[in-house]
Amino acid sequence: MSVNKDIKRVTTHVLQAMKEQGEKITMLTAYDFSMARILDEAGIDVLLVGDSASNVMAGHETTLPITLDQMIYHASSVVRAVKRALVVVDLPFGSYQGNSRTALDSAIRIMKESGAHAVKLEGGREVEESVRRILSAGVPVMGHLGLTPQSIYKFGTYTVRAREEAEAKKLIEDAQLLQDMGCFAIVLEKIPARLAGQVAGKLYVPIIGIGAGGAVDGQVLVTHDMLGITKDFQPRFLRRYLGLFDAIKEAAEHYARDVRSRDFPNEKEQY
């Protein structure tokens, strides 16, 4: 299906219509102005200011260290670049779990200070109070189930989730709960494709997958992984569309050679 570039602004309502019409939703991460501008012009529907910035931008091993202030900084940069895409911002670890008042304050800060359009948070029943409180303030919420990276120390591994019947049953119940509370979409990460398709068929809100097969309503990847800027991360679900690590390295080496050999700048490249 061709990219719907005639949509002036992607909204939660537009995403709902896309699901109903069987049009797949595209979603990628963005953390800075320059990249967000490129992705927006490419017609990507949703830009996720992910807490994966903790990994790809700051070099941390997990998503846990990134702060609310840092997420607002990244989100503000992305919002300034965007004319079409819906901008969703991850609530970082510690900014919503266990205290719904803190969750509401965090969500309001993101919306007011960055100008973003929605927030995303991880979990189901265990974050119900926080989700309800954020939604009650009129802030759109995207859910996230399956592999929830902020809970890495609880799981102890980044392996596929919900293979067992009990965990699969809980995931379906949590997805239904998130929809019933008013979440406008849900990300399912690294779960069996059959289960993800089951959830997408059962729920009326859009289901976005990452490592969750093709029967869902849309896909999301970390842009740095998709472009091959990162090199070590190689899960089965990742398709690399470019190999920018090597291409950028080669360009930098070429530049260094030209400077050292006095080839750059030449006479045409000076005043």
C-alpha positions as a Markdown table, in Angstrom:
| # | Residue | x | y | z |
|---|---|---|---|---|
| 1 | Met | 0.0 | 0.0 | 0.0 |
| 2 | Ser | 1.4 | 3.4 | -0.9 |
| 3 | Val | 2.5 | 5.9 | 1.8 |
| 4 | Asn | -0.4 | 8.1 | 2.9 |
| 5 | Lys | 1.6 | 11.3 | 2.6 |
| 6 | Asp | -1.5 | 13.3 | 2.0 |
| 7 | Ile | -2.3 | 13.0 | 5.7 |
| 8 | Lys | -1.3 | 16.4 | 7.1 |
| 9 | Arg | -1.0 | 15.1 | 10.7 |
| 10 | Val | -1.0 | 11.6 | 11.9 |
| 11 | Thr | -3.2 | 11.4 | 15.0 |
| 12 | Thr | -4.4 | 8.6 | 17.3 |
| 13 | His | -7.7 | 8.8 | 15.2 |
| 14 | Val | -5.7 | 8.3 | 12.0 |
| 15 | Leu | -4.0 | 5.2 | 13.4 |
| 16 | Gln | -7.4 | 3.8 | 14.4 |
| 17 | Ala | -8.6 | 4.4 | 10.9 |
| 18 | Met | -5.5 | 2.7 | 9.4 |
| 19 | Lys | -6.2 | -0.4 | 11.4 |
| 20 | Glu | -9.8 | -0.5 | 10.3 |
| 21 | Gln | -8.8 | -0.1 | 6.7 |
| 22 | Gly | -6.1 | -2.7 | 6.9 |
| 23 | Glu | -3.3 | -0.2 | 6.2 |
| 24 | Lys | 0.0 | -1.1 | 8.1 |
| 25 | Ile | 1.4 | 1.4 | 10.5 |
| 26 | Thr | 5.1 | 2.3 | 10.3 |
| 27 | Met | 7.0 | 3.3 | 13.5 |
| 28 | Leu | 10.7 | 4.1 | 14.1 |
| 29 | Thr | 12.6 | 5.6 | 17.0 |
| 30 | Ala | 14.1 | 9.1 | 16.8 |
| 31 | Tyr | 16.1 | 11.0 | 19.4 |
| 32 | Asp | 17.4 | 14.1 | 17.6 |
| 33 | Phe | 16.2 | 16.9 | 15.2 |
| 34 | Ser | 18.2 | 15.8 | 12.1 |
| 35 | Met | 17.1 | 12.1 | 12.1 |
| 36 | Ala | 13.5 | 13.0 | 13.0 |
| 37 | Arg | 13.3 | 15.4 | 10.0 |
| 38 | Ile | 14.5 | 12.7 | 7.6 |
| 39 | Leu | 12.1 | 10.0 | 9.0 |
| 40 | Asp | 9.2 | 12.4 | 9.0 |
| 41 | Glu | 9.8 | 13.4 | 5.4 |
| 42 | Ala | 10.0 | 9.6 | 4.5 |
| 43 | Gly | 6.4 | 9.3 | 5.6 |
| 44 | Ile | 7.0 | 7.3 | 8.8 |
| 45 | Asp | 3.7 | 7.4 | 10.7 |
| 46 | Val | 4.9 | 7.3 | 14.3 |
| 47 | Leu | 8.2 | 8.5 | 15.8 |
| 48 | Leu | 9.0 | 6.9 | 19.1 |
| 49 | Val | 11.3 | 8.9 | 21.4 |
| 50 | Gly | 12.4 | 5.6 | 23.0 |
| 51 | Asp | 14.2 | 5.0 | 26.3 |
| 52 | Ser | 16.4 | 3.0 | 23.9 |
| 53 | Ala | 18.3 | 6.4 | 23.8 |
| 54 | Ser | 19.9 | 5.1 | 26.9 |
| 55 | Asn | 21.6 | 2.4 | 24.8 |
| 56 | Val | 22.2 | 3.9 | 21.4 |
| 57 | Met | 22.8 | 7.6 | 22.4 |
| 58 | Ala | 24.3 | 7.3 | 25.8 |
| 59 | Gly | 26.0 | 3.9 | 25.7 |
| 60 | His | 24.3 | 2.3 | 28.7 |
| 61 | Glu | 23.8 | -1.4 | 28.9 |
| 62 | Thr | 20.1 | -1.1 | 29.8 |
| 63 | Thr | 17.3 | 1.4 | 29.4 |
| 64 | Leu | 17.1 | 2.0 | 33.1 |
| 65 | Pro | 19.6 | 4.9 | 33.6 |
| 66 | Ile | 18.0 | 7.5 | 31.3 |
| 67 | Thr | 16.2 | 10.3 | 33.3 |
| 68 | Leu | 12.9 | 12.1 | 32.7 |
| 69 | Asp | 14.9 | 15.3 | 32.0 |
| 70 | Gln | 16.9 | 13.5 | 29.3 |
| 71 | Met | 13.8 | 12.1 | 27.7 |
| 72 | Ile | 12.3 | 15.6 | 27.5 |
| 73 | Tyr | 15.5 | 16.9 | 25.9 |
| 74 | His | 15.4 | 14.2 | 23.2 |
| 75 | Ala | 11.6 | 14.6 | 22.7 |
| 76 | Ser | 11.8 | 18.4 | 22.3 |
| 77 | Ser | 14.5 | 17.9 | 19.6 |
| 78 | Val | 12.3 | 15.5 | 17.7 |
| 79 | Val | 9.1 | 17.6 | 18.0 |
| 80 | Arg | 10.9 | 20.6 | 16.4 |
| 81 | Ala | 11.6 | 18.5 | 13.3 |
| 82 | Val | 8.2 | 16.9 | 12.7 |
| 83 | Lys | 5.4 | 18.1 | 10.5 |
| 84 | Arg | 3.4 | 14.9 | 9.9 |
| 85 | Ala | 4.3 | 12.0 | 12.3 |
| 86 | Leu | 2.7 | 11.3 | 15.7 |
| 87 | Val | 5.4 | 11.7 | 18.3 |
| 88 | Val | 5.2 | 9.2 | 21.2 |
| 89 | Val | 7.6 | 9.5 | 24.2 |
| 90 | Asp | 8.6 | 6.7 | 26.6 |
| 91 | Leu | 8.1 | 7.3 | 30.3 |
| 92 | Pro | 11.5 | 6.3 | 31.7 |
| 93 | Phe | 12.1 | 3.8 | 34.4 |
| 94 | Gly | 11.1 | 5.2 | 37.9 |
| 95 | Ser | 8.9 | 7.9 | 36.5 |
| 96 | Tyr | 5.5 | 6.0 | 36.7 |
| 97 | Gln | 5.8 | 2.7 | 38.5 |
| 98 | Gly | 4.2 | 2.4 | 42.0 |
| 99 | Asn | 3.0 | 6.0 | 42.3 |
| 100 | Ser | 0.2 | 7.2 | 40.0 |
| 101 | Arg | 0.7 | 10.8 | 41.1 |
| 102 | Thr | 4.4 | 10.7 | 40.0 |
| 103 | Ala | 3.2 | 9.0 | 36.8 |
| 104 | Leu | 0.8 | 11.9 | 36.1 |
| 105 | Asp | 3.4 | 14.5 | 36.9 |
| 106 | Ser | 5.9 | 12.8 | 34.6 |
| 107 | Ala | 3.4 | 12.6 | 31.7 |
| 108 | Ile | 2.4 | 16.2 | 32.1 |
| 109 | Arg | 6.0 | 17.3 | 32.1 |
| 110 | Ile | 6.7 | 15.5 | 28.9 |
| 111 | Met | 3.6 | 16.9 | 27.1 |
| 112 | Lys | 4.1 | 20.5 | 28.4 |
| 113 | Glu | 7.9 | 20.8 | 28.0 |
| 114 | Ser | 8.5 | 18.8 | 24.8 |
| 115 | Gly | 5.2 | 19.3 | 22.9 |
| 116 | Ala | 4.9 | 15.6 | 22.2 |
| 117 | His | 1.6 | 14.0 | 21.3 |
| 118 | Ala | 1.5 | 10.9 | 23.6 |
| 119 | Val | 3.4 | 8.8 | 26.1 |
| 120 | Lys | 4.2 | 5.1 | 26.2 |
| 121 | Leu | 4.7 | 3.0 | 29.3 |
| 122 | Glu | 5.4 | -0.7 | 30.0 |
| 123 | Gly | 3.2 | -3.2 | 31.8 |
| 124 | Gly | -0.4 | -4.2 | 32.3 |
| 125 | Arg | -2.3 | -4.8 | 35.5 |
| 126 | Glu | 0.6 | -3.7 | 37.6 |
| 127 | Val | 0.6 | -0.1 | 36.2 |
| 128 | Glu | -3.2 | 0.1 | 35.9 |
| 129 | Glu | -3.5 | 3.0 | 38.4 |
| 130 | Ser | -0.8 | 5.0 | 36.7 |
| 131 | Val | -2.4 | 4.5 | 33.2 |
| 132 | Arg | -5.9 | 5.5 | 34.5 |
| 133 | Arg | -4.5 | 8.6 | 36.1 |
| 134 | Ile | -2.6 | 9.8 | 33.0 |
| 135 | Leu | -5.6 | 9.1 | 30.8 |
| 136 | Ser | -7.9 | 11.0 | 33.1 |
| 137 | Ala | -5.7 | 14.1 | 32.4 |
| 138 | Gly | -6.4 | 13.8 | 28.7 |
| 139 | Val | -2.9 | 12.5 | 27.8 |
| 140 | Pro | -2.9 | 9.7 | 25.2 |
| 141 | Val | -1.2 | 6.5 | 26.3 |
| 142 | Met | 0.4 | 3.8 | 24.2 |
| 143 | Gly | 0.8 | 0.5 | 26.1 |
| 144 | His | 3.8 | -2.0 | 25.9 |
| 145 | Leu | 3.6 | -5.7 | 26.7 |
| 146 | Gly | 5.7 | -8.8 | 26.1 |
| 147 | Leu | 9.4 | -8.2 | 26.6 |
| 148 | Thr | 9.5 | -5.0 | 28.7 |
| 149 | Pro | 13.1 | -3.9 | 28.8 |
| 150 | Gln | 12.7 | -1.8 | 31.9 |
| 151 | Ser | 12.0 | -5.1 | 33.8 |
| 152 | Ile | 15.2 | -6.7 | 32.6 |
| 153 | Tyr | 16.5 | -7.5 | 36.1 |
| 154 | Lys | 13.2 | -9.1 | 36.9 |
| 155 | Phe | 13.3 | -11.3 | 33.8 |
| 156 | Gly | 17.0 | -11.8 | 33.9 |
| 157 | Thr | 17.1 | -12.2 | 30.1 |
| 158 | Tyr | 16.0 | -10.6 | 26.8 |
| 159 | Thr | 14.6 | -13.9 | 25.6 |
| 160 | Val | 11.1 | -14.3 | 23.9 |
| 161 | Arg | 8.3 | -13.7 | 26.3 |
| 162 | Ala | 4.8 | -15.4 | 26.7 |
| 163 | Arg | 5.8 | -18.8 | 25.3 |
| 164 | Glu | 4.1 | -20.5 | 28.4 |
| 165 | Glu | 0.3 | -20.7 | 28.6 |
| 166 | Ala | 0.1 | -18.7 | 31.9 |
| 167 | Glu | 2.2 | -15.8 | 30.6 |
| 168 | Ala | 0.3 | -15.8 | 27.3 |
| 169 | Lys | -3.0 | -15.7 | 29.1 |
| 170 | Lys | -1.8 | -12.8 | 31.2 |
| 171 | Leu | -0.6 | -10.9 | 28.2 |
| 172 | Ile | -4.0 | -11.2 | 26.5 |
| 173 | Glu | -5.8 | -10.1 | 29.7 |
| 174 | Asp | -3.3 | -7.1 | 30.1 |
| 175 | Ala | -3.8 | -6.1 | 26.4 |
| 176 | Gln | -7.6 | -6.2 | 26.9 |
| 177 | Leu | -7.3 | -4.1 | 30.1 |
| 178 | Leu | -5.1 | -1.5 | 28.4 |
| 179 | Gln | -7.6 | -1.2 | 25.6 |
| 180 | Asp | -10.6 | -1.0 | 28.0 |
| 181 | Met | -8.9 | 1.7 | 30.0 |
| 182 | Gly | -8.5 | 3.8 | 26.9 |
| 183 | Cys | -4.9 | 3.2 | 25.5 |
| 184 | Phe | -4.9 | 4.2 | 21.8 |
| 185 | Ala | -2.4 | 1.5 | 20.8 |
| 186 | Ile | -0.2 | -1.2 | 22.2 |
| 187 | Val | 3.4 | -2.4 | 21.4 |
| 188 | Leu | 4.0 | -6.1 | 21.6 |
| 189 | Glu | 7.7 | -6.9 | 21.9 |
| 190 | Lys | 9.4 | -10.3 | 21.2 |
| 191 | Ile | 6.5 | -12.7 | 21.7 |
| 192 | Pro | 5.3 | -15.6 | 19.5 |
| 193 | Ala | 3.9 | -14.4 | 16.2 |
| 194 | Arg | 0.7 | -16.5 | 16.6 |
| 195 | Leu | 0.0 | -14.9 | 20.0 |
| 196 | Ala | 0.6 | -11.4 | 18.6 |
| 197 | Gly | -1.8 | -12.1 | 15.7 |
| 198 | Gln | -4.4 | -13.4 | 18.2 |
| 199 | Val | -4.2 | -10.1 | 20.2 |
| 200 | Ala | -4.4 | -8.0 | 17.1 |
| 201 | Gly | -7.4 | -9.9 | 15.9 |
| 202 | Lys | -9.2 | -9.7 | 19.2 |
| 203 | Leu | -8.6 | -6.0 | 20.0 |
| 204 | Tyr | -9.9 | -3.0 | 18.1 |
| 205 | Val | -6.9 | -0.7 | 18.9 |
| 206 | Pro | -3.8 | -0.8 | 16.7 |
| 207 | Ile | -1.2 | -3.4 | 17.8 |
| 208 | Ile | 2.4 | -2.5 | 16.8 |
| 209 | Gly | 5.0 | -5.4 | 16.8 |
| 210 | Ile | 8.7 | -5.7 | 17.3 |
| 211 | Gly | 9.8 | -9.3 | 17.0 |
| 212 | Ala | 6.1 | -10.2 | 17.0 |
| 213 | Gly | 5.5 | -11.4 | 13.5 |
| 214 | Gly | 3.5 | -9.9 | 10.6 |
| 215 | Ala | -0.1 | -10.5 | 11.7 |
| 216 | Val | -0.1 | -7.2 | 13.8 |
| 217 | Asp | -1.2 | -3.8 | 12.6 |
| 218 | Gly | 2.2 | -2.2 | 12.3 |
| 219 | Gln | 5.9 | -2.5 | 13.0 |
| 220 | Val | 8.5 | -0.7 | 15.0 |
| 221 | Leu | 12.3 | -0.9 | 15.0 |
| 222 | Val | 15.1 | 1.1 | 16.6 |
| 223 | Thr | 16.4 | 3.3 | 13.8 |
| 224 | His | 20.0 | 2.9 | 14.7 |
| 225 | Asp | 19.6 | -0.9 | 14.4 |
| 226 | Met | 17.6 | -0.7 | 11.1 |
| 227 | Leu | 20.3 | 1.6 | 9.5 |
| 228 | Gly | 23.2 | -0.5 | 10.7 |
| 229 | Ile | 24.7 | 2.2 | 12.9 |
| 230 | Thr | 24.8 | -0.3 | 15.7 |
| 231 | Lys | 26.8 | -3.4 | 14.9 |
| 232 | Asp | 26.7 | -5.9 | 17.8 |
| 233 | Phe | 22.9 | -6.2 | 18.2 |
| 234 | Gln | 21.6 | -8.9 | 15.9 |
| 235 | Pro | 18.3 | -10.4 | 16.9 |
| 236 | Arg | 16.3 | -12.6 | 14.5 |
| 237 | Phe | 13.6 | -9.9 | 14.1 |
| 238 | Leu | 16.0 | -7.2 | 12.9 |
| 239 | Arg | 16.3 | -6.4 | 9.2 |
| 240 | Arg | 19.2 | -4.1 | 8.4 |
| 241 | Tyr | 18.4 | -1.8 | 5.5 |
| 242 | Leu | 21.8 | -0.1 | 5.5 |
| 243 | Gly | 25.3 | -0.7 | 6.9 |
| 244 | Leu | 26.0 | 2.8 | 8.1 |
| 245 | Phe | 28.6 | 1.8 | 10.7 |
| 246 | Asp | 31.1 | 0.8 | 8.0 |
| 247 | Ala | 30.0 | 3.5 | 5.5 |
| 248 | Ile | 30.5 | 6.3 | 8.1 |
| 249 | Lys | 33.7 | 4.8 | 9.3 |
| 250 | Glu | 35.0 | 4.7 | 5.8 |
| 251 | Ala | 34.0 | 8.3 | 5.1 |
| 252 | Ala | 35.7 | 9.4 | 8.3 |
| 253 | Glu | 38.9 | 7.5 | 7.4 |
| 254 | His | 38.8 | 9.1 | 3.9 |
| 255 | Tyr | 38.5 | 12.6 | 5.5 |
| 256 | Ala | 41.4 | 11.9 | 7.8 |
| 257 | Arg | 43.6 | 10.8 | 5.0 |
| 258 | Asp | 42.8 | 13.9 | 2.9 |
| 259 | Val | 43.5 | 16.2 | 5.8 |
| 260 | Arg | 46.8 | 14.5 | 6.7 |
| 261 | Ser | 47.9 | 14.5 | 3.0 |
| 262 | Arg | 47.0 | 18.2 | 2.7 |
| 263 | Asp | 44.5 | 17.3 | 0.0 |
| 264 | Phe | 41.6 | 18.9 | 2.0 |
| 265 | Pro | 40.9 | 21.7 | 1.7 |
| 266 | Asn | 41.9 | 22.4 | -1.9 |
| 267 | Glu | 41.9 | 25.8 | -3.6 |
| 268 | Lys | 38.2 | 25.6 | -4.5 |
| 269 | Glu | 37.3 | 24.9 | -0.8 |
| 270 | Gln | 38.7 | 28.1 | 0.7 |
| 271 | Tyr | 38.1 | 31.8 | 0.6 |
